[in-house]
Amino acid sequence: MKKLAEALLKVHNDMPQVGNNAVNGHFRSDYATLDHIIELVKPVFLKHGIIPQEGCCAGKVAMQLLHAESGEVDAMCEIELVCKDPSNPQQQKSAETYARRRLWQLKAGICPAGEDDDANGATEPKNQPVTAPAMKGLPQKTVEAFGEHGQLVLNYLMSIVSRFRAKIRADPAKVLKAAQEAKQ
């Protein structure tokens, strides 16, 4: 496994920052799509002679890395597909896409960027109140001005801030350019 380990060290040194590039409107969270992750990560693996191998069988998605020169293979990583209705092709594909995205992140040694909270969003109620730390600096009068809808408005504003943070992390130069153009 020495050759594979040496190649993986080079991979990790060259691994780009994978920022969020999409918004899940249902859970109001930002995340990196599978296509975005593969587009950024796969060329780094291939540059260093590592071939990502994926497969889906028996309700699981699996991935391993093969070092082309030596034939060494790392440990197989598997994620079980979980969805409410396994007979529903859309739910099945969604579970597969999510699992593949996590496998690519795990094998590349990257953590979900920024506001990715798909796991939390799947277990917490949708319009959960924003906690006090998230409201820091927001005058209580602003929240009170919206009466019974104050919490809903605050949650909406926080989702806008979250998406903006993801855009800044993904491409700060683009955000700066847009701000300079808006100023003129």
Secondary structure as GFF3:
##gff-version 3
##sequence-region A 1 184
A	DSSP	alpha_helix	2	14	.	.	.	ID=ss1
A	DSSP	beta_strand	22	24	.	.	.	ID=ss2
A	DSSP	beta_strand	29	31	.	.	.	ID=ss3
A	DSSP	alpha_helix	34	47	.	.	.	ID=ss4
A	DSSP	beta_strand	50	57	.	.	.	ID=ss5
A	DSSP	beta_strand	60	67	.	.	.	ID=ss6
A	DSSP	beta_strand	77	80	.	.	.	ID=ss7
A	DSSP	alpha_helix	89	108	.	.	.	ID=ss8
A	DSSP	alpha_helix	118	121	.	.	.	ID=ss9
A	DSSP	alpha_helix	132	135	.	.	.	ID=ss10
A	DSSP	alpha_helix	140	144	.	.	.	ID=ss11
A	DSSP	three_ten_helix	147	149	.	.	.	ID=ss12
A	DSSP	alpha_helix	150	170	.	.	.	ID=ss13
A	DSSP	alpha_helix	172	183	.	.	.	ID=ss14
###
